[in-house]
Amino acid sequence: MICNRFKQYLNSSLERVNSIESQVFSSDEGDVEYILDGNGPTILISHGVTGGVDQGMGLANRYLGKGYRFLYVSRFGYLKSSFPTHPSPKLQAKAYNDLLDFLKIDSVFILTHERNFV
């Protein structure tokens, strides 16, 4: 019984994550999944150890109000982002910078759920 409930929960969670309409940017450092949404000053939201762009969306809903443009990103190895051979915070920051250049965004505020920047 518990196993069946867990399977149902897992399947519904996978369906929810797979239904998220995101984009994938291919940088020289690897693929970065992202969603750009809203208007106002841009806030890059980097999730914690669970989730991806979905967790970033949850962070924005919980801690920030309207009036911002949110750039939700999935870190290396999460959801649709690739996992490079030698990942590092410096390499992740480079991939994010390449994404910002691609999107023609000059500056951002950053909201993160854990220490993932050096």
MDAnalysis code that builds the backbone (N, CA, C; Angstrom):
import MDAnalysis as mda
import numpy as np

u = mda.Universe.empty(354, n_residues=118, atom_resindex=np.repeat(np.arange(118), 3), trajectory=True)
u.add_TopologyAttr("name", ["N", "CA", "C"] * 118)
u.add_TopologyAttr("resid", np.arange(1, 119))
u.add_TopologyAttr("resname", ["MET", "ILE", "CYS", "ASN", "ARG", "PHE", "LYS", "GLN", "TYR", "LEU", "ASN", "SER", "SER", "LEU", "GLU", "ARG", "VAL", "ASN", "SER", "ILE", "GLU", "SER", "GLN", "VAL", "PHE", "SER", "SER", "ASP", "GLU", "GLY", "ASP", "VAL", "GLU", "TYR", "ILE", "LEU", "ASP", "GLY", "ASN", "GLY", "PRO", "THR", "ILE", "LEU", "ILE", "SER", "HIS", "GLY", "VAL", "THR", "GLY", "GLY", "VAL", "ASP", "GLN", "GLY", "MET", "GLY", "LEU", "ALA", "ASN", "ARG", "TYR", "LEU", "GLY", "LYS", "GLY", "TYR", "ARG", "PHE", "LEU", "TYR", "VAL", "SER", "ARG", "PHE", "GLY", "TYR", "LEU", "LYS", "SER", "SER", "PHE", "PRO", "THR", "HIS", "PRO", "SER", "PRO", "LYS", "LEU", "GLN", "ALA", "LYS", "ALA", "TYR", "ASN", "ASP", "LEU", "LEU", "ASP", "PHE", "LEU", "LYS", "ILE", "ASP", "SER", "VAL", "PHE", "ILE", "LEU", "THR", "HIS", "GLU", "ARG", "ASN", "PHE", "VAL"])
u.atoms.positions = np.array([
    [0.825, -1.200, 0.000],
    [0.000, 0.000, 0.000],
    [0.865, 1.259, 0.000],
    [1.842, 1.339, 0.892],
    [2.726, 2.507, 0.941],
    [3.513, 2.617, -0.358],
    [3.977, 1.499, -0.873],
    [4.732, 1.489, -2.113],
    [3.890, 2.038, -3.266],
    [2.628, 1.664, -3.340],
    [1.742, 2.169, -4.395],
    [1.527, 3.674, -4.276],
    [1.349, 4.158, -3.047],
    [1.175, 5.595, -2.849],
    [2.435, 6.353, -3.258],
    [3.593, 5.793, -2.916],
    [4.856, 6.425, -3.294],
    [4.989, 6.466, -4.813],
    [4.672, 5.387, -5.483],
    [4.742, 5.350, -6.946],
    [3.805, 6.382, -7.561],
    [2.600, 6.520, -7.008],
    [1.650, 7.509, -7.513],
    [2.188, 8.928, -7.318],
    [2.755, 9.166, -6.136],
    [3.334, 10.478, -5.840],
    [4.495, 10.763, -6.785],
    [5.364, 9.792, -6.981],
    [6.514, 9.957, -7.859],
    [6.063, 10.227, -9.296],
    [5.097, 9.465, -9.776],
    [4.590, 9.664, -11.136],
    [3.955, 11.040, -11.318],
    [3.166, 11.484, -10.343],
    [2.534, 12.798, -10.459],
    [3.586, 13.913, -10.396],
    [4.624, 13.714, -9.584],
    [5.704, 14.702, -9.499],
    [6.460, 14.777, -10.823],
    [6.741, 13.635, -11.426],
    [7.430, 13.615, -12.716],
    [6.590, 14.274, -13.801],
    [5.295, 14.025, -13.788],
    [4.401, 14.661, -14.763],
    [4.415, 16.178, -14.598],
    [4.395, 16.631, -13.346],
    [4.408, 18.071, -13.073],
    [5.704, 18.702, -13.577],
    [6.842, 18.092, -13.272],
    [8.134, 18.631, -13.695],
    [8.248, 18.608, -15.215],
    [7.817, 17.526, -15.833],
    [7.915, 17.414, -17.287],
    [6.983, 18.375, -18.016],
    [5.958, 18.875, -17.337],
    [5.017, 19.802, -17.977],
    [5.494, 21.252, -17.934],
    [6.582, 21.528, -17.218],
    [7.101, 22.895, -17.122],
    [7.646, 23.314, -18.479],
    [7.190, 24.455, -18.960],
    [7.632, 24.953, -20.259],
    [8.880, 25.809, -20.072],
    [10.026, 25.174, -20.254],
    [11.302, 25.845, -20.088],
    [12.064, 25.827, -21.410],
    [13.144, 26.568, -21.438],
    [14.058, 26.609, -22.583],
    [15.393, 26.025, -22.138],
    [16.194, 25.599, -23.105],
    [17.542, 25.122, -22.809],
    [18.525, 25.924, -23.653],
    [19.473, 26.567, -22.980],
    [20.542, 27.319, -23.644],
    [21.793, 26.459, -23.632],
    [22.419, 26.298, -24.791],
    [23.645, 25.495, -24.894],
    [24.851, 26.430, -24.859],
    [25.498, 26.473, -23.698],
    [26.715, 27.273, -23.547],
    [27.921, 26.369, -23.816],
    [29.105, 26.958, -23.893],
    [30.327, 26.168, -24.052],
    [30.581, 25.292, -22.829],
    [29.983, 25.651, -21.693],
    [30.179, 24.905, -20.451],
    [29.155, 23.796, -20.266],
    [28.070, 23.843, -21.030],
    [27.019, 22.835, -20.918],
    [25.655, 23.468, -21.074],
    [24.637, 22.632, -21.169],
    [23.265, 23.103, -21.320],
    [22.740, 23.657, -20.002],
    [22.012, 24.769, -20.097],
    [21.397, 25.394, -18.926],
    [19.908, 25.547, -19.211],
    [19.095, 24.886, -18.386],
    [17.649, 25.050, -18.486],
    [17.263, 26.356, -17.799],
    [16.311, 27.095, -18.423],
    [15.899, 28.358, -17.822],
    [14.464, 28.703, -18.209],
    [13.900, 29.588, -17.410],
    [12.619, 30.222, -17.697],
    [12.798, 31.701, -17.388],
    [12.396, 32.562, -18.310],
    [12.427, 34.001, -18.099],
    [10.981, 34.475, -18.089],
    [10.574, 35.092, -16.960],
    [9.160, 35.426, -16.795],
    [9.002, 36.700, -15.981],
    [8.083, 37.548, -16.400],
    [7.742, 38.742, -15.623],
    [8.360, 40.005, -16.179],
    [8.127, 41.113, -15.464],
    [8.629, 42.430, -15.852],
    [9.227, 43.119, -14.640],
    [10.235, 43.934, -14.892],
    [10.888, 44.669, -13.823],
    [12.346, 44.301, -13.740],
    [12.996, 44.676, -12.640],
    [14.397, 44.299, -12.457],
    [14.535, 42.765, -12.480],
    [15.612, 42.271, -13.080],
    [15.788, 40.829, -13.237],
    [16.443, 40.219, -12.004],
    [15.849, 39.121, -11.544],
    [16.404, 38.350, -10.435],
    [16.687, 36.951, -10.946],
    [17.962, 36.561, -10.941],
    [18.359, 35.194, -11.281],
    [18.156, 34.352, -10.033],
    [17.380, 33.290, -10.180],
    [17.075, 32.437, -9.031],
    [17.696, 31.074, -9.244],
    [18.631, 30.731, -8.357],
    [19.327, 29.453, -8.399],
    [18.851, 28.608, -7.227],
    [18.338, 27.440, -7.552],
    [17.706, 26.568, -6.560],
    [18.723, 25.890, -5.632],
    [18.212, 25.208, -4.636],
    [19.031, 24.456, -3.685],
    [19.306, 23.043, -4.169],
    [19.418, 22.107, -3.232],
    [19.832, 20.742, -3.568],
    [18.706, 19.878, -4.105],
    [17.494, 20.379, -4.123],
    [16.389, 19.622, -4.715],
    [15.772, 20.452, -5.824],
    [15.160, 19.793, -6.770],
    [14.434, 20.505, -7.805],
    [15.307, 21.081, -8.887],
    [14.861, 22.170, -9.458],
    [15.496, 22.868, -10.558],
    [14.743, 24.156, -10.747],
    [14.358, 24.459, -11.989],
    [13.578, 25.678, -12.226],
    [12.300, 25.677, -11.397],
    [11.758, 24.489, -11.145],
    [10.522, 24.395, -10.350],
    [10.740, 24.874, -8.924],
    [11.882, 24.527, -8.340],
    [12.157, 24.988, -6.984],
    [12.415, 26.494, -6.975],
    [13.058, 27.000, -8.019],
    [13.267, 28.443, -8.134],
    [11.956, 29.197, -8.169],
    [10.990, 28.644, -8.890],
    [9.667, 29.263, -8.952],
    [9.026, 29.277, -7.567],
    [9.195, 28.213, -6.828],
    [8.671, 28.157, -5.469],
    [9.332, 29.179, -4.558],
    [10.666, 29.359, -4.709],
    [11.377, 30.358, -3.911],
    [10.848, 31.762, -4.201],
    [10.649, 32.066, -5.481],
    [10.139, 33.393, -5.849],
    [8.750, 33.616, -5.281],
    [7.898, 32.610, -5.374],
    [6.537, 32.740, -4.850],
    [6.532, 32.944, -3.340],
    [7.474, 32.304, -2.676],
    [7.497, 32.384, -1.214],
    [8.124, 33.674, -0.694],
    [9.213, 34.115, -1.321],
    [9.997, 35.217, -0.746],
    [9.889, 36.547, -1.485],
    [9.401, 36.549, -2.714],
    [9.375, 37.783, -3.499],
    [7.966, 38.063, -3.991],
    [7.698, 39.302, -4.239],
    [6.393, 39.674, -4.767],
    [6.437, 39.898, -6.264],
    [5.434, 40.529, -6.771],
    [5.372, 40.845, -8.190],
    [6.249, 42.064, -8.469],
    [6.406, 42.390, -9.732],
    [7.190, 43.564, -10.096],
    [8.621, 43.255, -10.450],
    [8.934, 41.983, -10.673],
    [10.280, 41.572, -11.051],
    [10.212, 40.689, -12.293],
    [11.327, 40.633, -12.988],
    [11.494, 39.656, -14.061],
    [12.367, 38.550, -13.480],
    [11.836, 37.337, -13.465],
    [12.536, 36.211, -12.859],
    [13.238, 35.391, -13.929],
    [14.504, 35.091, -13.673],
    [15.258, 34.173, -14.509],
    [15.529, 32.934, -13.657],
    [14.671, 31.940, -13.837],
    [14.817, 30.679, -13.117],
    [15.803, 29.805, -13.886],
    [16.762, 29.214, -13.205],
    [17.740, 28.351, -13.857],
    [17.836, 27.022, -13.116],
    [18.119, 25.973, -13.863],
    [18.446, 24.676, -13.254],
    [19.962, 24.536, -13.270],
    [20.537, 24.294, -12.116],
    [21.982, 24.122, -12.015],
    [22.413, 22.870, -12.776],
    [23.710, 22.762, -13.017],
    [24.264, 21.593, -13.701],
    [23.754, 20.305, -13.063],
    [23.265, 19.396, -13.892],
    [22.833, 18.083, -13.437],
    [21.385, 18.005, -12.980],
    [20.688, 19.118, -12.957],
    [19.292, 19.121, -12.516],
    [18.364, 19.290, -13.719],
    [17.284, 18.519, -13.711],
    [16.260, 18.555, -14.742],
    [16.889, 18.524, -16.133],
    [16.722, 19.572, -16.935],
    [17.204, 19.542, -18.317],
    [18.598, 20.145, -18.501],
    [19.250, 20.556, -17.419],
    [20.616, 21.068, -17.521],
    [21.588, 19.897, -17.559],
    [22.642, 20.055, -18.351],
    [23.627, 18.973, -18.468],
    [24.556, 18.954, -17.258],
    [25.362, 17.899, -17.168],
    [26.319, 17.752, -16.077],
    [27.708, 17.614, -16.686],
    [28.517, 18.692, -16.658],
    [29.840, 18.629, -17.278],
    [30.761, 17.643, -16.568],
    [31.827, 17.287, -17.251],
    [32.799, 16.331, -16.701],
    [33.421, 16.831, -15.402],
    [33.734, 18.115, -15.348],
    [34.370, 18.701, -14.160],
    [33.589, 19.939, -13.697],
    [32.408, 19.730, -13.104],
    [31.606, 20.887, -12.685],
    [32.251, 21.623, -11.517],
    [31.990, 22.911, -11.451],
    [32.488, 23.728, -10.346],
    [31.607, 24.975, -10.259],
    [31.620, 25.653, -9.118],
    [30.872, 26.913, -9.029],
    [31.342, 27.931, -10.065],
    [32.649, 27.968, -10.333],
    [33.183, 28.905, -11.319],
    [32.650, 28.593, -12.720],
    [32.604, 27.321, -13.077],
    [32.079, 26.909, -14.375],
    [30.581, 27.199, -14.477],
    [29.856, 26.973, -13.382],
    [28.420, 27.273, -13.369],
    [28.198, 28.768, -13.552],
    [28.981, 29.585, -12.879],
    [28.864, 31.036, -13.013],
    [29.165, 31.473, -14.446],
    [30.133, 30.849, -15.081],
    [30.452, 31.161, -16.484],
    [29.273, 30.815, -17.386],
    [28.646, 29.662, -17.163],
    [27.484, 29.265, -17.960],
    [26.332, 30.254, -17.755],
    [26.122, 30.700, -16.516],
    [25.078, 31.689, -16.251],
    [25.405, 33.011, -16.955],
    [26.664, 33.415, -16.925],
    [27.069, 34.652, -17.599],
    [26.831, 34.549, -19.107],
    [27.151, 33.392, -19.689],
    [26.881, 33.175, -21.113],
    [25.378, 33.269, -21.402],
    [24.554, 32.717, -20.510],
    [23.103, 32.798, -20.659],
    [22.642, 34.253, -20.608],
    [23.174, 35.015, -19.668],
    [22.805, 36.433, -19.564],
    [23.187, 37.189, -20.836],
    [24.369, 36.894, -21.380],
    [24.777, 37.524, -22.639],
    [23.804, 37.157, -23.757],
    [23.444, 35.884, -23.843],
    [22.514, 35.404, -24.863],
    [21.166, 36.116, -24.759],
    [20.688, 36.316, -23.528],
    [19.394, 36.961, -23.289],
    [19.483, 38.485, -23.315],
    [20.725, 39.007, -23.490],
    [20.969, 40.456, -23.507],
    [20.535, 41.128, -22.202],
    [20.903, 40.490, -21.106],
    [20.632, 41.026, -19.767],
    [21.961, 41.495, -19.187],
    [22.045, 42.795, -18.873],
    [23.299, 43.388, -18.411],
    [23.609, 43.113, -16.945],
    [22.573, 43.057, -16.115],
    [22.816, 42.842, -14.685],
    [21.600, 42.170, -14.056],
    [21.849, 41.474, -12.967],
    [20.780, 40.777, -12.244],
    [21.039, 40.869, -10.748],
    [19.970, 40.730, -10.006],
    [20.071, 40.409, -8.594],
    [20.068, 38.890, -8.538],
    [20.616, 38.309, -7.487],
    [20.661, 36.853, -7.379],
    [19.994, 36.420, -6.078],
    [19.096, 35.444, -6.187],
    [18.503, 34.787, -5.033],
    [18.885, 33.325, -5.137],
    [19.491, 32.808, -4.103],
    [19.886, 31.400, -4.110],
    [19.491, 30.772, -2.797],
    [19.310, 29.485, -2.829],
    [18.825, 28.757, -1.664],
    [19.962, 28.165, -0.848],
    [21.153, 28.138, -1.410],
    [22.305, 27.596, -0.694],
    [23.547, 28.279, -1.195],
    [24.651, 27.975, -0.560],
    [25.927, 28.541, -1.009],
    [26.388, 27.774, -2.247],
    [26.109, 28.302, -3.424],
    [26.589, 27.643, -4.629],
    [27.382, 28.604, -5.500],
    [27.745, 29.756, -4.950],
    [28.594, 30.690, -5.665],
    [29.837, 30.933, -4.819],
    [30.958, 31.033, -5.467],
    [32.225, 31.309, -4.768],
    [32.650, 32.729, -5.033],
])
